[in-house]
Amino acid sequence: MNGGKHNHKIVNTPTHLTFLNKWLILNIILLSLISFIGCDREQEVSNPDENTPIQQIQTFTTQHKEAGVLKWELVGETSQFHGTLVTVTAPEVEIYEDGKISIKLTSQIGHYYTQGKNKDNLYLEGNVVGVNENGKLYTQKLQWRNKDGTLYSPTEVKIVRGDSTWYGDKMVGNPNLETIKMSNNRFELFPKDEDINEKQ
């Protein structure tokens, strides 16, 4: 007996990092660094470019004038702005000559650029249809070359006048469809509709 006194022995146990503890701390540091780098990369990807729309508008309308004279007007269901490129769904285009509508065009998708060498040109894709008093035009891709005042298609084109049908590709023509040139021509013609010699 020690007379009710308690002997308390204090043992100092220094803390030592075991191999396992060191491994856990190293992994936590690495995971933190990876998360930080991942956040930076994600922010870089989110920057807008011509593949990522930076603005979307419902019921879009625009037009182009030269010296106060209307050259074309475009109306679409929706539009997306990709920098200088504008993409329009279900576009309806009216091309003007001498203040009058020369042709009306429709398609599934339309594009035009607000700047650069292709500015004021129009690009139509998907079931393109053109209609005026001289006939109808059908193709899958059509360009309005504003500077030249011509329509161009790199794909097959069908021109219908009355009962006559004219097929070809690489079409270049004026918007009223009176003067047209195409390659690989094929015809189903009726004299009452047109004289093909005037169009070659």
C-alpha positions, 0 to 999 in steps of 0.5 A: 500500500502506498497510503492512498497515494496514486502513482501516475506514470506519464509516458511520452509517446512521440507521434511518428508518421507511418508509411501509411499516413504519409501515403494518405497525405500524399494522395490528398495533396495530389487529388487537390491539385488534380481538382484545381487543374481540372477546374482551370481546364473546364473554364477554358473549354467553356470559352465561346467559339464558332462551334458554341453559340453565344446567343440564341434568338427566337423569330429572327429577321435581318436584311441587307441594303446597298445605297439604301436599296434592299437586296435581300431579306431573311426571316427564320424561326430561330437563330444562333450567333457563333461569333461572326457566323449566324445560323438560322432554322427554317429560313425564308429568303427574298432576293430583290432586283430593281426594288422587286422580289426576284425569287423566294427561297426556303430551306431547313438551315441558313447561314451568313457571316456578319464580317469577312470575305463572305459577308452578305452572302447567304448559304442555304442547306436542306430541301432548298426550294426557290419560286418565282414567276419563271419557274421553280428550283430544287436542290440541297445546297444553294448560295446567294453570291451577293457581290455577283448577284447570282445563285450558285449550287454545287449539288444537283439542281432541278428546274421546273417550268410548267411541264418541263424539267431540267436537271444539272449540277454546278448551277450558276444563274440569276435570281429570276431564273431567266439565265442559267448555266449547269453541267451534266444537263438532262432535259424533259422539255416541252416547246410550250414551256421554253426554248432550251437553246436560249439558256445554254 
